[in-house]
Amino acid sequence: MPNKYSPGDTAFIVESGRFIREVTVIKQTGDFCTLRFADSNGGIKVRESRLFPTKEAAEASLPKKMGR
């Protein structure tokens, strides 16, 4: 199965089920991507399935808030 992301691509991840962060793909190895955060020099390695192509797609994956 071909990889959906290549080095240099921009993607979005959801952290802690609440925060959406923009990342740049640095390296693709198998099912894992090494990412660099757009807002800092930090990085992370995650499964490709945790990446979203747009911020809107990442927002749609968040749990819906229940009204009070």
PDBQT receptor file of N, H, CA, C and O in Angstrom, charges set to zero:
ATOM      1  N   MET A   1       0.845  -1.176   0.000  1.00  0.00    +0.000 N 
ATOM      2  CA  MET A   1       0.000   0.000   0.000  1.00  0.00    +0.000 C 
ATOM      3  C   MET A   1       0.891   1.240   0.000  1.00  0.00    +0.000 C 
ATOM      4  O   MET A   1       1.791   1.341   0.835  1.00  0.00    +0.000 OA
ATOM      5  N   PRO A   2       0.668   2.178  -0.906  1.00  0.00    +0.000 N 
ATOM      6  CA  PRO A   2       1.521   3.365  -0.963  1.00  0.00    +0.000 C 
ATOM      7  C   PRO A   2       1.270   4.297   0.218  1.00  0.00    +0.000 C 
ATOM      8  O   PRO A   2       0.173   4.352   0.773  1.00  0.00    +0.000 OA
ATOM      9  N   ASN A   3       2.312   5.019   0.579  1.00  0.00    +0.000 N 
ATOM     10  H   ASN A   3       3.203   4.974   0.128  1.00  0.00    +0.000 HD
ATOM     11  CA  ASN A   3       2.198   5.984   1.684  1.00  0.00    +0.000 C 
ATOM     12  C   ASN A   3       1.393   7.195   1.227  1.00  0.00    +0.000 C 
ATOM     13  O   ASN A   3       1.501   7.626   0.079  1.00  0.00    +0.000 OA
ATOM     14  N   LYS A   4       0.576   7.744   2.148  1.00  0.00    +0.000 N 
ATOM     15  H   LYS A   4       0.489   7.393   3.080  1.00  0.00    +0.000 HD
ATOM     16  CA  LYS A   4      -0.233   8.913   1.827  1.00  0.00    +0.000 C 
ATOM     17  C   LYS A   4       0.572  10.197   1.947  1.00  0.00    +0.000 C 
ATOM     18  O   LYS A   4       0.223  11.206   1.333  1.00  0.00    +0.000 OA
ATOM     19  N   TYR A   5       1.644  10.173   2.729  1.00  0.00    +0.000 N 
ATOM     20  H   TYR A   5       1.927   9.353   3.227  1.00  0.00    +0.000 HD
ATOM     21  CA  TYR A   5       2.428  11.383   2.984  1.00  0.00    +0.000 C 
ATOM     22  C   TYR A   5       3.873  11.162   2.583  1.00  0.00    +0.000 C 
ATOM     23  O   TYR A   5       4.414  10.065   2.718  1.00  0.00    +0.000 OA
ATOM     24  N   SER A   6       4.487  12.227   2.087  1.00  0.00    +0.000 N 
ATOM     25  H   SER A   6       4.047  13.118   1.977  1.00  0.00    +0.000 HD
ATOM     26  CA  SER A   6       5.894  12.196   1.691  1.00  0.00    +0.000 C 
ATOM     27  C   SER A   6       6.643  13.251   2.487  1.00  0.00    +0.000 C 
ATOM     28  O   SER A   6       6.031  14.193   2.990  1.00  0.00    +0.000 OA
ATOM     29  N   PRO A   7       7.965  13.110   2.610  1.00  0.00    +0.000 N 
ATOM     30  CA  PRO A   7       8.734  14.154   3.297  1.00  0.00    +0.000 C 
ATOM     31  C   PRO A   7       8.475  15.525   2.677  1.00  0.00    +0.000 C 
ATOM     32  O   PRO A   7       8.468  15.687   1.457  1.00  0.00    +0.000 OA
ATOM     33  N   GLY A   8       8.263  16.509   3.560  1.00  0.00    +0.000 N 
ATOM     34  H   GLY A   8       8.269  16.377   4.551  1.00  0.00    +0.000 HD
ATOM     35  CA  GLY A   8       7.969  17.862   3.126  1.00  0.00    +0.000 C 
ATOM     36  C   GLY A   8       6.489  18.198   3.140  1.00  0.00    +0.000 C 
ATOM     37  O   GLY A   8       6.126  19.374   3.088  1.00  0.00    +0.000 OA
ATOM     38  N   ASP A   9       5.623  17.190   3.208  1.00  0.00    +0.000 N 
ATOM     39  H   ASP A   9       5.917  16.236   3.249  1.00  0.00    +0.000 HD
ATOM     40  CA  ASP A   9       4.181  17.436   3.240  1.00  0.00    +0.000 C 
ATOM     41  C   ASP A   9       3.765  18.057   4.572  1.00  0.00    +0.000 C 
ATOM     42  O   ASP A   9       4.371  17.789   5.609  1.00  0.00    +0.000 OA
ATOM     43  N   THR A  10       2.730  18.882   4.532  1.00  0.00    +0.000 N 
ATOM     44  H   THR A  10       2.237  19.100   3.689  1.00  0.00    +0.000 HD
ATOM     45  CA  THR A  10       2.139  19.455   5.733  1.00  0.00    +0.000 C 
ATOM     46  C   THR A  10       0.923  18.625   6.099  1.00  0.00    +0.000 C 
ATOM     47  O   THR A  10       0.147  18.229   5.229  1.00  0.00    +0.000 OA
ATOM     48  N   ALA A  11       0.760  18.364   7.389  1.00  0.00    +0.000 N 
ATOM     49  H   ALA A  11       1.390  18.687   8.095  1.00  0.00    +0.000 HD
ATOM     50  CA  ALA A  11      -0.380  17.582   7.877  1.00  0.00    +0.000 C 
ATOM     51  C   ALA A  11      -0.780  18.139   9.244  1.00  0.00    +0.000 C 
ATOM     52  O   ALA A  11      -0.177  19.092   9.738  1.00  0.00    +0.000 OA
ATOM     53  N   PHE A  12      -1.790  17.539   9.837  1.00  0.00    +0.000 N 
ATOM     54  H   PHE A  12      -2.280  16.765   9.435  1.00  0.00    +0.000 HD
ATOM     55  CA  PHE A  12      -2.276  17.953  11.152  1.00  0.00    +0.000 C 
ATOM     56  C   PHE A  12      -2.467  16.721  12.017  1.00  0.00    +0.000 C 
ATOM     57  O   PHE A  12      -2.857  15.663  11.523  1.00  0.00    +0.000 OA
ATOM     58  N   ILE A  13      -2.189  16.857  13.330  1.00  0.00    +0.000 N 
ATOM     59  H   ILE A  13      -1.873  17.716  13.731  1.00  0.00    +0.000 HD
ATOM     60  CA  ILE A  13      -2.431  15.778  14.278  1.00  0.00    +0.000 C 
ATOM     61  C   ILE A  13      -3.286  16.310  15.419  1.00  0.00    +0.000 C 
ATOM     62  O   ILE A  13      -3.323  17.512  15.683  1.00  0.00    +0.000 OA
ATOM     63  N   VAL A  14      -3.974  15.388  16.090  1.00  0.00    +0.000 N 
ATOM     64  H   VAL A  14      -3.944  14.411  15.876  1.00  0.00    +0.000 HD
ATOM     65  CA  VAL A  14      -4.761  15.730  17.271  1.00  0.00    +0.000 C 
ATOM     66  C   VAL A  14      -3.995  15.215  18.473  1.00  0.00    +0.000 C 
ATOM     67  O   VAL A  14      -3.707  14.022  18.571  1.00  0.00    +0.000 OA
ATOM     68  N   GLU A  15      -3.664  16.121  19.396  1.00  0.00    +0.000 N 
ATOM     69  H   GLU A  15      -3.898  17.090  19.316  1.00  0.00    +0.000 HD
ATOM     70  CA  GLU A  15      -2.945  15.749  20.617  1.00  0.00    +0.000 C 
ATOM     71  C   GLU A  15      -3.907  15.733  21.792  1.00  0.00    +0.000 C 
ATOM     72  O   GLU A  15      -4.736  16.632  21.931  1.00  0.00    +0.000 OA
ATOM     73  N   SER A  16      -3.803  14.737  22.621  1.00  0.00    +0.000 N 
ATOM     74  H   SER A  16      -3.129  14.007  22.508  1.00  0.00    +0.000 HD
ATOM     75  CA  SER A  16      -4.596  14.620  23.840  1.00  0.00    +0.000 C 
ATOM     76  C   SER A  16      -6.094  14.694  23.568  1.00  0.00    +0.000 C 
ATOM     77  O   SER A  16      -6.866  15.047  24.460  1.00  0.00    +0.000 OA
ATOM     78  N   GLY A  17      -6.506  14.371  22.367  1.00  0.00    +0.000 N 
ATOM     79  H   GLY A  17      -5.879  14.085  21.642  1.00  0.00    +0.000 HD
ATOM     80  CA  GLY A  17      -7.910  14.387  22.025  1.00  0.00    +0.000 C 
ATOM     81  C   GLY A  17      -8.541  15.769  22.011  1.00  0.00    +0.000 C 
ATOM     82  O   GLY A  17      -9.763  15.888  21.916  1.00  0.00    +0.000 OA
ATOM     83  N   ARG A  18      -7.716  16.834  22.106  1.00  0.00    +0.000 N 
ATOM     84  H   ARG A  18      -6.723  16.738  22.183  1.00  0.00    +0.000 HD
ATOM     85  CA  ARG A  18      -8.260  18.194  22.191  1.00  0.00    +0.000 C 
ATOM     86  C   ARG A  18      -7.555  19.208  21.320  1.00  0.00    +0.000 C 
ATOM     87  O   ARG A  18      -8.199  20.120  20.802  1.00  0.00    +0.000 OA
ATOM     88  N   PHE A  19      -6.255  19.079  21.143  1.00  0.00    +0.000 N 
ATOM     89  H   PHE A  19      -5.732  18.338  21.565  1.00  0.00    +0.000 HD
ATOM     90  CA  PHE A  19      -5.458  20.111  20.476  1.00  0.00    +0.000 C 
ATOM     91  C   PHE A  19      -5.060  19.666  19.076  1.00  0.00    +0.000 C 
ATOM     92  O   PHE A  19      -4.634  18.530  18.868  1.00  0.00    +0.000 OA
ATOM     93  N   ILE A  20      -5.205  20.576  18.121  1.00  0.00    +0.000 N 
ATOM     94  H   ILE A  20      -5.552  21.499  18.290  1.00  0.00    +0.000 HD
ATOM     95  CA  ILE A  20      -4.805  20.296  16.745  1.00  0.00    +0.000 C 
ATOM     96  C   ILE A  20      -3.515  21.060  16.477  1.00  0.00    +0.000 C 
ATOM     97  O   ILE A  20      -3.427  22.264  16.713  1.00  0.00    +0.000 OA
ATOM     98  N   ARG A  21      -2.508  20.328  15.975  1.00  0.00    +0.000 N 
ATOM     99  H   ARG A  21      -2.580  19.349  15.783  1.00  0.00    +0.000 HD
ATOM    100  CA  ARG A  21      -1.220  20.969  15.683  1.00  0.00    +0.000 C 
ATOM    101  C   ARG A  21      -0.809  20.684  14.246  1.00  0.00    +0.000 C 
ATOM    102  O   ARG A  21      -0.991  19.585  13.721  1.00  0.00    +0.000 OA
ATOM    103  N   GLU A  22      -0.251  21.716  13.636  1.00  0.00    +0.000 N 
ATOM    104  H   GLU A  22      -0.103  22.609  14.062  1.00  0.00    +0.000 HD
ATOM    105  CA  GLU A  22       0.268  21.581  12.282  1.00  0.00    +0.000 C 
ATOM    106  C   GLU A  22       1.669  20.990  12.357  1.00  0.00    +0.000 C 
ATOM    107  O   GLU A  22       2.470  21.373  13.209  1.00  0.00    +0.000 OA
ATOM    108  N   VAL A  23       1.956  20.051  11.455  1.00  0.00    +0.000 N 
ATOM    109  H   VAL A  23       1.305  19.740  10.762  1.00  0.00    +0.000 HD
ATOM    110  CA  VAL A  23       3.261  19.391  11.430  1.00  0.00    +0.000 C 
ATOM    111  C   VAL A  23       3.755  19.282   9.989  1.00  0.00    +0.000 C 
ATOM    112  O   VAL A  23       2.985  19.400   9.036  1.00  0.00    +0.000 OA
ATOM    113  N   THR A  24       5.048  19.057   9.860  1.00  0.00    +0.000 N 
ATOM    114  H   THR A  24       5.674  18.961  10.634  1.00  0.00    +0.000 HD
ATOM    115  CA  THR A  24       5.658  18.778   8.570  1.00  0.00    +0.000 C 
ATOM    116  C   THR A  24       6.254  17.385   8.631  1.00  0.00    +0.000 C 
ATOM    117  O   THR A  24       6.947  17.046   9.590  1.00  0.00    +0.000 OA
ATOM    118  N   VAL A  25       5.994  16.581   7.624  1.00  0.00    +0.000 N 
ATOM    119  H   VAL A  25       5.432  16.856   6.844  1.00  0.00    +0.000 HD
ATOM    120  CA  VAL A  25       6.542  15.221   7.570  1.00  0.00    +0.000 C 
ATOM    121  C   VAL A  25       8.029  15.324   7.229  1.00  0.00    +0.000 C 
ATOM    122  O   VAL A  25       8.410  15.932   6.228  1.00  0.00    +0.000 OA
ATOM    123  N   ILE A  26       8.859  14.720   8.078  1.00  0.00    +0.000 N 
ATOM    124  H   ILE A  26       8.549  14.227   8.891  1.00  0.00    +0.000 HD
ATOM    125  CA  ILE A  26      10.308  14.716   7.866  1.00  0.00    +0.000 C 
ATOM    126  C   ILE A  26      10.762  13.420   7.205  1.00  0.00    +0.000 C 
ATOM    127  O   ILE A  26      11.613  13.418   6.316  1.00  0.00    +0.000 OA
ATOM    128  N   LYS A  27      10.166  12.308   7.669  1.00  0.00    +0.000 N 
ATOM    129  H   LYS A  27       9.475  12.310   8.392  1.00  0.00    +0.000 HD
ATOM    130  CA  LYS A  27      10.593  10.994   7.181  1.00  0.00    +0.000 C 
ATOM    131  C   LYS A  27       9.425  10.027   7.268  1.00  0.00    +0.000 C 
ATOM    132  O   LYS A  27       8.624  10.092   8.201  1.00  0.00    +0.000 OA
ATOM    133  N   GLN A  28       9.328   9.123   6.289  1.00  0.00    +0.000 N 
ATOM    134  H   GLN A  28       9.979   9.070   5.531  1.00  0.00    +0.000 HD
ATOM    135  CA  GLN A  28       8.294   8.085   6.267  1.00  0.00    +0.000 C 
ATOM    136  C   GLN A  28       8.996   6.738   6.275  1.00  0.00    +0.000 C 
ATOM    137  O   GLN A  28       9.810   6.448   5.398  1.00  0.00    +0.000 OA
ATOM    138  N   THR A  29       8.677   5.909   7.274  1.00  0.00    +0.000 N 
ATOM    139  H   THR A  29       8.016   6.143   7.987  1.00  0.00    +0.000 HD
ATOM    140  CA  THR A  29       9.257   4.574   7.366  1.00  0.00    +0.000 C 
ATOM    141  C   THR A  29       8.143   3.592   7.675  1.00  0.00    +0.000 C 
ATOM    142  O   THR A  29       7.615   3.579   8.787  1.00  0.00    +0.000 OA
ATOM    143  N   GLY A  30       7.787   2.776   6.710  1.00  0.00    +0.000 N 
ATOM    144  H   GLY A  30       8.216   2.786   5.807  1.00  0.00    +0.000 HD
ATOM    145  CA  GLY A  30       6.696   1.836   6.922  1.00  0.00    +0.000 C 
ATOM    146  C   GLY A  30       5.410   2.587   7.204  1.00  0.00    +0.000 C 
ATOM    147  O   GLY A  30       4.992   3.446   6.427  1.00  0.00    +0.000 OA
ATOM    148  N   ASP A  31       4.784   2.252   8.331  1.00  0.00    +0.000 N 
ATOM    149  H   ASP A  31       5.123   1.554   8.962  1.00  0.00    +0.000 HD
ATOM    150  CA  ASP A  31       3.518   2.881   8.724  1.00  0.00    +0.000 C 
ATOM    151  C   ASP A  31       3.736   4.084   9.645  1.00  0.00    +0.000 C 
ATOM    152  O   ASP A  31       2.767   4.673  10.123  1.00  0.00    +0.000 OA
ATOM    153  N   PHE A  32       4.988   4.454   9.900  1.00  0.00    +0.000 N 
ATOM    154  H   PHE A  32       5.775   3.975   9.513  1.00  0.00    +0.000 HD
ATOM    155  CA  PHE A  32       5.296   5.548  10.819  1.00  0.00    +0.000 C 
ATOM    156  C   PHE A  32       5.847   6.763  10.083  1.00  0.00    +0.000 C 
ATOM    157  O   PHE A  32       6.534   6.643   9.069  1.00  0.00    +0.000 OA
ATOM    158  N   CYS A  33       5.524   7.946  10.628  1.00  0.00    +0.000 N 
ATOM    159  H   CYS A  33       4.966   8.044  11.452  1.00  0.00    +0.000 HD
ATOM    160  CA  CYS A  33       6.034   9.212  10.095  1.00  0.00    +0.000 C 
ATOM    161  C   CYS A  33       6.757   9.949  11.202  1.00  0.00    +0.000 C 
ATOM    162  O   CYS A  33       6.260  10.027  12.325  1.00  0.00    +0.000 OA
ATOM    163  N   THR A  34       7.922  10.490  10.898  1.00  0.00    +0.000 N 
ATOM    164  H   THR A  34       8.326  10.427   9.986  1.00  0.00    +0.000 HD
ATOM    165  CA  THR A  34       8.615  11.393  11.807  1.00  0.00    +0.000 C 
ATOM    166  C   THR A  34       8.194  12.800  11.419  1.00  0.00    +0.000 C 
ATOM    167  O   THR A  34       8.280  13.194  10.256  1.00  0.00    +0.000 OA
ATOM    168  N   LEU A  35       7.733  13.556  12.426  1.00  0.00    +0.000 N 
ATOM    169  H   LEU A  35       7.663  13.236  13.370  1.00  0.00    +0.000 HD
ATOM    170  CA  LEU A  35       7.146  14.868  12.168  1.00  0.00    +0.000 C 
ATOM    171  C   LEU A  35       7.886  15.960  12.910  1.00  0.00    +0.000 C 
ATOM    172  O   LEU A  35       8.486  15.718  13.958  1.00  0.00    +0.000 OA
ATOM    173  N   ARG A  36       7.841  17.173  12.358  1.00  0.00    +0.000 N 
ATOM    174  H   ARG A  36       7.354  17.370  11.507  1.00  0.00    +0.000 HD
ATOM    175  CA  ARG A  36       8.369  18.366  13.022  1.00  0.00    +0.000 C 
ATOM    176  C   ARG A  36       7.197  19.319  13.215  1.00  0.00    +0.000 C 
ATOM    177  O   ARG A  36       6.453  19.594  12.274  1.00  0.00    +0.000 OA
ATOM    178  N   PHE A  37       7.032  19.822  14.438  1.00  0.00    +0.000 N 
ATOM    179  H   PHE A  37       7.637  19.599  15.203  1.00  0.00    +0.000 HD
ATOM    180  CA  PHE A  37       5.952  20.753  14.728  1.00  0.00    +0.000 C 
ATOM    181  C   PHE A  37       6.220  22.091  14.044  1.00  0.00    +0.000 C 
ATOM    182  O   PHE A  37       7.359  22.554  14.000  1.00  0.00    +0.000 OA
ATOM    183  N   ALA A  38       5.160  22.713  13.508  1.00  0.00    +0.000 N 
ATOM    184  H   ALA A  38       4.234  22.336  13.543  1.00  0.00    +0.000 HD
ATOM    185  CA  ALA A  38       5.299  23.995  12.809  1.00  0.00    +0.000 C 
ATOM    186  C   ALA A  38       5.559  25.137  13.788  1.00  0.00    +0.000 C 
ATOM    187  O   ALA A  38       6.179  26.135  13.421  1.00  0.00    +0.000 OA
ATOM    188  N   ASP A  39       5.088  25.000  15.042  1.00  0.00    +0.000 N 
ATOM    189  H   ASP A  39       4.584  24.189  15.340  1.00  0.00    +0.000 HD
ATOM    190  CA  ASP A  39       5.198  26.102  16.001  1.00  0.00    +0.000 C 
ATOM    191  C   ASP A  39       6.382  25.965  16.959  1.00  0.00    +0.000 C 
ATOM    192  O   ASP A  39       6.538  26.788  17.862  1.00  0.00    +0.000 OA
ATOM    193  N   SER A  40       7.213  24.945  16.778  1.00  0.00    +0.000 N 
ATOM    194  H   SER A  40       7.086  24.276  16.044  1.00  0.00    +0.000 HD
ATOM    195  CA  SER A  40       8.395  24.775  17.633  1.00  0.00    +0.000 C 
ATOM    196  C   SER A  40       9.402  23.890  16.907  1.00  0.00    +0.000 C 
ATOM    197  O   SER A  40       9.144  23.427  15.796  1.00  0.00    +0.000 OA
ATOM    198  N   ASN A  41      10.537  23.659  17.535  1.00  0.00    +0.000 N 
ATOM    199  H   ASN A  41      10.746  24.034  18.438  1.00  0.00    +0.000 HD
ATOM    200  CA  ASN A  41      11.539  22.770  16.950  1.00  0.00    +0.000 C 
ATOM    201  C   ASN A  41      11.333  21.324  17.362  1.00  0.00    +0.000 C 
ATOM    202  O   ASN A  41      12.119  20.454  16.987  1.00  0.00    +0.000 OA
ATOM    203  N   GLY A  42      10.287  21.061  18.128  1.00  0.00    +0.000 N 
ATOM    204  H   GLY A  42       9.648  21.768  18.432  1.00  0.00    +0.000 HD
ATOM    205  CA  GLY A  42      10.023  19.704  18.602  1.00  0.00    +0.000 C 
ATOM    206  C   GLY A  42       9.588  18.780  17.486  1.00  0.00    +0.000 C 
ATOM    207  O   GLY A  42       9.210  19.220  16.400  1.00  0.00    +0.000 OA
ATOM    208  N   GLY A  43       9.647  17.507  17.769  1.00  0.00    +0.000 N 
ATOM    209  H   GLY A  43       9.954  17.149  18.651  1.00  0.00    +0.000 HD
ATOM    210  CA  GLY A  43       9.240  16.506  16.801  1.00  0.00    +0.000 C 
ATOM    211  C   GLY A  43       8.604  15.319  17.483  1.00  0.00    +0.000 C 
ATOM    212  O   GLY A  43       8.635  15.200  18.708  1.00  0.00    +0.000 OA
ATOM    213  N   ILE A  44       8.024  14.436  16.682  1.00  0.00    +0.000 N 
ATOM    214  H   ILE A  44       7.999  14.532  15.687  1.00  0.00    +0.000 HD
ATOM    215  CA  ILE A  44       7.340  13.267  17.205  1.00  0.00    +0.000 C 
ATOM    216  C   ILE A  44       7.283  12.217  16.096  1.00  0.00    +0.000 C 
ATOM    217  O   ILE A  44       7.351  12.547  14.912  1.00  0.00    +0.000 OA
ATOM    218  N   LYS A  45       7.159  10.964  16.489  1.00  0.00    +0.000 N 
ATOM    219  H   LYS A  45       7.104  10.696  17.450  1.00  0.00    +0.000 HD
ATOM    220  CA  LYS A  45       7.007   9.880  15.534  1.00  0.00    +0.000 C 
ATOM    221  C   LYS A  45       5.671   9.210  15.815  1.00  0.00    +0.000 C 
ATOM    222  O   LYS A  45       5.440   8.736  16.927  1.00  0.00    +0.000 OA
ATOM    223  N   VAL A  46       4.784   9.165  14.816  1.00  0.00    +0.000 N 
ATOM    224  H   VAL A  46       4.972   9.551  13.913  1.00  0.00    +0.000 HD
ATOM    225  CA  VAL A  46       3.444   8.605  14.993  1.00  0.00    +0.000 C 
ATOM    226  C   VAL A  46       3.079   7.729  13.796  1.00  0.00    +0.000 C 
ATOM    227  O   VAL A  46       3.715   7.776  12.743  1.00  0.00    +0.000 OA
ATOM    228  N   ARG A  47       2.040   6.934  13.997  1.00  0.00    +0.000 N 
ATOM    229  H   ARG A  47       1.524   6.896  14.853  1.00  0.00    +0.000 HD
ATOM    230  CA  ARG A  47       1.505   6.156  12.884  1.00  0.00    +0.000 C 
ATOM    231  C   ARG A  47       0.845   7.094  11.878  1.00  0.00    +0.000 C 
ATOM    232  O   ARG A  47       0.278   8.121  12.251  1.00  0.00    +0.000 OA
ATOM    233  N   GLU A  48       0.926   6.735  10.622  1.00  0.00    +0.000 N 
ATOM    234  H   GLU A  48       1.387   5.900  10.320  1.00  0.00    +0.000 HD
ATOM    235  CA  GLU A  48       0.339   7.539   9.551  1.00  0.00    +0.000 C 
ATOM    236  C   GLU A  48      -1.163   7.724   9.764  1.00  0.00    +0.000 C 
ATOM    237  O   GLU A  48      -1.723   8.733   9.336  1.00  0.00    +0.000 OA
ATOM    238  N   SER A  49      -1.816   6.776  10.414  1.00  0.00    +0.000 N 
ATOM    239  H   SER A  49      -1.361   5.957  10.762  1.00  0.00    +0.000 HD
ATOM    240  CA  SER A  49      -3.265   6.860  10.627  1.00  0.00    +0.000 C 
ATOM    241  C   SER A  49      -3.657   8.012  11.559  1.00  0.00    +0.000 C 
ATOM    242  O   SER A  49      -4.827   8.393  11.592  1.00  0.00    +0.000 OA
ATOM    243  N   ARG A  50      -2.708   8.574  12.315  1.00  0.00    +0.000 N 
ATOM    244  H   ARG A  50      -1.757   8.264  12.288  1.00  0.00    +0.000 HD
ATOM    245  CA  ARG A  50      -3.000   9.705  13.208  1.00  0.00    +0.000 C 
ATOM    246  C   ARG A  50      -2.893  11.053  12.509  1.00  0.00    +0.000 C 
ATOM    247  O   ARG A  50      -3.152  12.089  13.123  1.00  0.00    +0.000 OA
ATOM    248  N   LEU A  51      -2.516  11.054  11.237  1.00  0.00    +0.000 N 
ATOM    249  H   LEU A  51      -2.305  10.213  10.739  1.00  0.00    +0.000 HD
ATOM    250  CA  LEU A  51      -2.358  12.298  10.484  1.00  0.00    +0.000 C 
ATOM    251  C   LEU A  51      -3.616  12.633   9.697  1.00  0.00    +0.000 C 
ATOM    252  O   LEU A  51      -4.334  11.746   9.234  1.00  0.00    +0.000 OA
ATOM    253  N   PHE A  52      -3.868  13.926   9.557  1.00  0.00    +0.000 N 
ATOM    254  H   PHE A  52      -3.285  14.646   9.934  1.00  0.00    +0.000 HD
ATOM    255  CA  PHE A  52      -4.992  14.415   8.778  1.00  0.00    +0.000 C 
ATOM    256  C   PHE A  52      -4.474  15.394   7.738  1.00  0.00    +0.000 C 
ATOM    257  O   PHE A  52      -3.557  16.165   8.021  1.00  0.00    +0.000 OA
ATOM    258  N   PRO A  53      -5.049  15.378   6.529  1.00  0.00    +0.000 N 
ATOM    259  CA  PRO A  53      -4.546  16.263   5.470  1.00  0.00    +0.000 C 
ATOM    260  C   PRO A  53      -4.908  17.732   5.658  1.00  0.00    +0.000 C 
ATOM    261  O   PRO A  53      -4.200  18.611   5.167  1.00  0.00    +0.000 OA
ATOM    262  N   THR A  54      -6.021  18.010   6.376  1.00  0.00    +0.000 N 
ATOM    263  H   THR A  54      -6.596  17.296   6.775  1.00  0.00    +0.000 HD
ATOM    264  CA  THR A  54      -6.454  19.395   6.585  1.00  0.00    +0.000 C 
ATOM    265  C   THR A  54      -6.843  19.605   8.043  1.00  0.00    +0.000 C 
ATOM    266  O   THR A  54      -7.121  18.650   8.768  1.00  0.00    +0.000 OA
ATOM    267  N   LYS A  55      -6.858  20.855   8.455  1.00  0.00    +0.000 N 
ATOM    268  H   LYS A  55      -6.632  21.631   7.866  1.00  0.00    +0.000 HD
ATOM    269  CA  LYS A  55      -7.282  21.188   9.820  1.00  0.00    +0.000 C 
ATOM    270  C   LYS A  55      -8.753  20.832  10.018  1.00  0.00    +0.000 C 
ATOM    271  O   LYS A  55      -9.148  20.396  11.099  1.00  0.00    +0.000 OA
ATOM    272  N   GLU A  56      -9.560  21.016   8.982  1.00  0.00    +0.000 N 
ATOM    273  H   GLU A  56      -9.240  21.370   8.103  1.00  0.00    +0.000 HD
ATOM    274  CA  GLU A  56     -10.981  20.703   9.065  1.00  0.00    +0.000 C 
ATOM    275  C   GLU A  56     -11.201  19.204   9.298  1.00  0.00    +0.000 C 
ATOM    276  O   GLU A  56     -12.084  18.821  10.065  1.00  0.00    +0.000 OA
ATOM    277  N   ALA A  57     -10.409  18.366   8.646  1.00  0.00    +0.000 N 
ATOM    278  H   ALA A  57      -9.692  18.678   8.023  1.00  0.00    +0.000 HD
ATOM    279  CA  ALA A  57     -10.531  16.919   8.836  1.00  0.00    +0.000 C 
ATOM    280  C   ALA A  57     -10.149  16.534  10.263  1.00  0.00    +0.000 C 
ATOM    281  O   ALA A  57     -10.768  15.652  10.857  1.00  0.00    +0.000 OA
ATOM    282  N   ALA A  58      -9.126  17.196  10.813  1.00  0.00    +0.000 N 
ATOM    283  H   ALA A  58      -8.623  17.913  10.331  1.00  0.00    +0.000 HD
ATOM    284  CA  ALA A  58      -8.723  16.929  12.193  1.00  0.00    +0.000 C 
ATOM    285  C   ALA A  58      -9.810  17.373  13.161  1.00  0.00    +0.000 C 
ATOM    286  O   ALA A  58     -10.097  16.671  14.131  1.00  0.00    +0.000 OA
ATOM    287  N   GLU A  59     -10.425  18.538  12.909  1.00  0.00    +0.000 N 
ATOM    288  H   GLU A  59     -10.193  19.108  12.121  1.00  0.00    +0.000 HD
ATOM    289  CA  GLU A  59     -11.506  19.028  13.765  1.00  0.00    +0.000 C 
ATOM    290  C   GLU A  59     -12.706  18.089  13.734  1.00  0.00    +0.000 C 
ATOM    291  O   GLU A  59     -13.361  17.886  14.756  1.00  0.00    +0.000 OA
ATOM    292  N   ALA A  60     -12.998  17.519  12.577  1.00  0.00    +0.000 N 
ATOM    293  H   ALA A  60     -12.465  17.683  11.746  1.00  0.00    +0.000 HD
ATOM    294  CA  ALA A  60     -14.130  16.596  12.443  1.00  0.00    +0.000 C 
ATOM    295  C   ALA A  60     -13.922  15.321  13.246  1.00  0.00    +0.000 C 
ATOM    296  O   ALA A  60     -14.893  14.653  13.600  1.00  0.00    +0.000 OA
ATOM    297  N   SER A  61     -12.672  14.970  13.540  1.00  0.00    +0.000 N 
ATOM    298  H   SER A  61     -11.883  15.512  13.252  1.00  0.00    +0.000 HD
ATOM    299  CA  SER A  61     -12.389  13.746  14.303  1.00  0.00    +0.000 C 
ATOM    300  C   SER A  61     -12.528  13.950  15.808  1.00  0.00    +0.000 C 
ATOM    301  O   SER A  61     -12.566  12.979  16.564  1.00  0.00    +0.000 OA
ATOM    302  N   LEU A  62     -12.605  15.214  16.249  1.00  0.00    +0.000 N 
ATOM    303  H   LEU A  62     -12.574  16.002  15.635  1.00  0.00    +0.000 HD
ATOM    304  CA  LEU A  62     -12.732  15.498  17.679  1.00  0.00    +0.000 C 
ATOM    305  C   LEU A  62     -14.107  15.085  18.177  1.00  0.00    +0.000 C 
ATOM    306  O   LEU A  62     -15.087  15.175  17.436  1.00  0.00    +0.000 OA
ATOM    307  N   PRO A  63     -14.191  14.632  19.429  1.00  0.00    +0.000 N 
ATOM    308  CA  PRO A  63     -15.510  14.289  19.962  1.00  0.00    +0.000 C 
ATOM    309  C   PRO A  63     -16.388  15.531  20.068  1.00  0.00    +0.000 C 
ATOM    310  O   PRO A  63     -15.912  16.622  20.384  1.00  0.00    +0.000 OA
ATOM    311  N   LYS A  64     -17.660  15.348  19.801  1.00  0.00    +0.000 N 
ATOM    312  H   LYS A  64     -18.046  14.462  19.545  1.00  0.00    +0.000 HD
ATOM    313  CA  LYS A  64     -18.598  16.471  19.875  1.00  0.00    +0.000 C 
ATOM    314  C   LYS A  64     -18.874  16.825  21.317  1.00  0.00    +0.000 C 
ATOM    315  O   LYS A  64     -19.027  15.941  22.160  1.00  0.00    +0.000 OA
ATOM    316  N   LYS A  65     -18.939  18.125  21.610  1.00  0.00    +0.000 N 
ATOM    317  H   LYS A  65     -18.814  18.843  20.925  1.00  0.00    +0.000 HD
ATOM    318  CA  LYS A  65     -19.230  18.581  22.972  1.00  0.00    +0.000 C 
ATOM    319  C   LYS A  65     -20.731  18.494  23.217  1.00  0.00    +0.000 C 
ATOM    320  O   LYS A  65     -21.538  18.868  22.366  1.00  0.00    +0.000 OA
ATOM    321  N   MET A  66     -21.083  18.001  24.379  1.00  0.00    +0.000 N 
ATOM    322  H   MET A  66     -20.427  17.698  25.071  1.00  0.00    +0.000 HD
ATOM    323  CA  MET A  66     -22.486  17.901  24.763  1.00  0.00    +0.000 C 
ATOM    324  C   MET A  66     -22.947  19.233  25.337  1.00  0.00    +0.000 C 
ATOM    325  O   MET A  66     -22.235  19.840  26.137  1.00  0.00    +0.000 OA
ATOM    326  N   GLY A  67     -24.115  19.688  24.943  1.00  0.00    +0.000 N 
ATOM    327  H   GLY A  67     -24.693  19.194  24.293  1.00  0.00    +0.000 HD
ATOM    328  CA  GLY A  67     -24.658  20.933  25.469  1.00  0.00    +0.000 C 
ATOM    329  C   GLY A  67     -25.069  20.782  26.927  1.00  0.00    +0.000 C 
ATOM    330  O   GLY A  67     -25.454  19.698  27.366  1.00  0.00    +0.000 OA
ATOM    331  N   ARG A  68     -24.985  21.864  27.660  1.00  0.00    +0.000 N 
ATOM    332  H   ARG A  68     -24.673  22.744  27.304  1.00  0.00    +0.000 HD
ATOM    333  CA  ARG A  68     -25.343  21.790  29.095  1.00  0.00    +0.000 C 
ATOM    334  C   ARG A  68     -26.738  22.228  29.310  1.00  0.00    +0.000 C 
ATOM    335  O   ARG A  68     -27.214  22.235  30.445  1.00  0.00    +0.000 OA
TER     336      ARG A  68
